[in-house]
Amino acid sequence: MKPTASSDWIARSLRSVWHPCTQMQHHEQVPLIAVSHAKGAWLYDHEGRRYLDGISSWWVNLFGHANPRINAALKDQLDKLEHAMLAGFTHEPVVELSEQLAALTGHALGHAFYASDGASAVEIALKMSFHYWRNAGYPDKQEFVCLQGSYHGETVGALGVTDVALFKDAYGPLLRAARTVASPDARNAVEGESAREVALRAARDVEALFAEKAGSIAAIIVEPLVQCATGMAMHDPVYLQRLRELCDRYHVHLIADEIAVGCGRTGTFFACEQAAIWPDFMCLSKGISGGYLPLSLVLTTDQVYDAFYSEDVTRGFLHSHSYTGNALACRAALATLQIFRDDAVIERNRQSATRLMLEMAGLIDHARVKNFRQRGMILAFDAVEPDNARAATFSRRFFTAAVENELLLRPIGRTVYLMPPYVLDDEELAGLAARTRRVFESVIAD
Ligand SMILES: Cc1ncc(COP(=O)(O)O)c(C=O)c1O
C-alpha cells in the first residue's frame, strides 16, 4: 500500500493505542481512519476524505463538530477556570448547570451529583439507591433489576445490570448478578399484539417480581423508550408509566438511564417526559456536553438527598471522582443548553425527524428489511440476511462499505441505525439517507 499522510498515524495508533470495543485483529482487514479535523457533521481524514457522522460519534455530538458557540464558551472558560476540586469548593458553571437541569425537570430532580462518563453515573445511581435504603432503615433492599437487552456501561457495577452477552459473559464471575425482567421491545409482539400491549405484558413481569421480592429490591434501571446498545429496541411510553406506578406501590427506586436517550434524542428533552413521569434517579452523559468533554451526572429528588443529610459522616454519599464537576465540561454543557433554547431545537428536531423518515421510507417495504422504526432522532431497521454466516459479518461489511461512501455508520449486529447530530440541513439529511440506502443495497447484494 502506498504510504499516505494517514498511514503513519494509523500504524502508530495500532502499535500504541488499544482501541475501545474492538477485536484489534480485525484491523488487519478493516482499516482505521485517522481523523485530522472535523466540522459540522463531517469528519475529515489526512487525505481530505470526509465522512458524514451518522451516529454522532457514539451518540454524543448534538450540534456538530467544532461548533462555534460551544468553542467560544470553552475559550472563555479556559481563561477563567479549567478545573477545581468540587469537595469544599464550587464554581459558576457547576452551579448554573445544576440549576438549569433541575428547572428542566420542574424541580422534581433538584440535586445533581457529577462524574465523567456514563458508566460512572450508573454506578452512582446504584450506590445511592442502595445507600438510601440503608439510611432509611431498609438494609435488606440490596438487589437491582434490569431489563433483557439492557446496556448501562462497562464498569463492573454497570455491567452487572447490563444484559448484552457479548460485553458481559467474559466477566460473569466478576459481577454481582441482577434480576432480569422481560424487555418491552415492540419487536417482541406476537401476532396481532400492539406495541402498547407488549409493554403492558412486560410490565406484568415486573409486577410479579416486585410482588414477591420488593423487600430485597433497591431499584430497577431502565433505558427509557429506546434500549440503544442492544440494537435500538423501542418501546411504548406506557411501560414507563407502569414502572413508575409499580415502583411507588412496592417502594422500589426507578433509575432512568437517559445517557443515550436524553438531551432531545427521542423527541423531548428527557425521554421520560413522553410518559409524563419522573424517576427517582436520572443518569445523563453523552450529549449533555454537546459531545465535547466527558461529563456525566445523576439527578435525584429531595427525598433521596434528605436521607443522606446528617451529622453522621457515614450517612453521607462519600463517592468522588477527581474530575467531578469539571468546569470546562460544565461550561460546554451550559453552551449546549443555551443552543437548545436559542434554536428551539426540540421543535426543529421534529421537522428533521420527519424529513429523515420521508427520505428513508423507501426501505419500509423492502424484502430484506424488518422492523423499520423511529423514535425522534433515532431511526433503525433490521437487515434480513439469508444465513448466519452473512449475518455475523453484516456489521463489518456495512461499516466498510459506508466508509467508502463517505459515511460513518456502525450497525449493531444486523440493526442499521441512524442517530445523526441535530444540525443536519435538509440536503445533508437527504444525503445521509441516500448513502445509507446505497450502502445497504450493496451490502445485501455482495
Ligand atoms: C444507556 C447507556 N448507559 C450507559 C452507557 C455508558 O456510558 P459510557 O460509555 O460513557 O460509560 C451507555 C453508552 O453507550 C449507554 O448507552
The ligand as an SDF file (V2000), in Angstrom:
LIG
                    3D

 16 16  0  0  0  0  0  0  0  0999 V2000
  -27.8220    3.7420   28.0430 C   0  0  0  0  0  0  0  0  0  0  0  0
  -26.3520    3.8210   28.3180 C   0  0  0  0  0  0  0  0  0  0  0  0
  -25.9190    3.8030   29.5770 N   0  0  0  0  0  0  0  0  0  0  0  0
  -24.6190    3.8980   29.8810 C   0  0  0  0  0  0  0  0  0  0  0  0
  -23.6560    3.9820   28.8980 C   0  0  0  0  0  0  0  0  0  0  0  0
  -22.2160    4.0560   29.2720 C   0  0  0  0  0  0  0  0  0  0  0  0
  -21.7010    5.3130   29.0140 O   0  0  0  0  0  0  0  0  0  0  0  0
  -20.1270    5.4890   28.8660 P   0  0  0  0  0  0  0  0  0  0  0  0
  -19.7380    4.7720   27.6160 O   0  0  0  0  0  0  0  0  0  0  0  0
  -19.9110    6.9580   28.7800 O   0  0  0  0  0  0  0  0  0  0  0  0
  -19.5110    4.8820   30.0920 O   0  0  0  0  0  0  0  0  0  0  0  0
  -24.0630    3.9790   27.5690 C   0  0  0  0  0  0  0  0  0  0  0  0
  -23.0820    4.0400   26.4780 C   0  0  0  0  0  0  0  0  0  0  0  0
  -23.3450    3.7950   25.3380 O   0  0  0  0  0  0  0  0  0  0  0  0
  -25.4460    3.8930   27.2570 C   0  0  0  0  0  0  0  0  0  0  0  0
  -25.9010    3.8540   26.0040 O   0  0  0  0  0  0  0  0  0  0  0  0
  1  2  1  0
  2  3  1  0
  2 15  2  0
  3  4  2  0
  4  5  1  0
  5  6  1  0
  5 12  2  0
  6  7  1  0
  7  8  1  0
  8  9  2  0
  8 10  1  0
  8 11  1  0
 12 13  1  0
 12 15  1  0
 13 14  2  0
 15 16  1  0
M  END
$$$$
